[in-house]
């Protein structure tokens, strides 16, 4: 007669595993799956933020280029020079940002030296899916500079 504690020998090579240890890998697999999904989600959000920043850089560059095109020619004797006016730069930059219409807001537009147009724009980025893992709204800002030159 067999006792209740005696077991038949196992043939799968897992003799050392007791019945209490069976199934203990399932929580580990689920934990690693959740961790992998969280890492993938954070990578997707980081990529989306990077693309949003690059778009905002393009808007700032386009607005600065348009602002640099609003120059006035000044003739003094034989010398001709181009001068930029802060109000003209702001008007040109606002027009470009209004046409693009992707949520960018003009922060400032002006000329630090009378020959370059500097435009600062900002926008608010939000993640593709709301989650506790990443901030819900992030303010991003970009500066574009364009120089006017006559040759």
Secondary structure as GFF3:
##gff-version 3
##sequence-region A 1 151
A	DSSP	alpha_helix	25	68	.	.	.	ID=ss1
A	DSSP	beta_strand	72	76	.	.	.	ID=ss2
A	DSSP	beta_strand	79	83	.	.	.	ID=ss3
A	DSSP	alpha_helix	86	100	.	.	.	ID=ss4
A	DSSP	beta_strand	105	110	.	.	.	ID=ss5
A	DSSP	beta_strand	116	125	.	.	.	ID=ss6
A	DSSP	beta_strand	138	147	.	.	.	ID=ss7
###
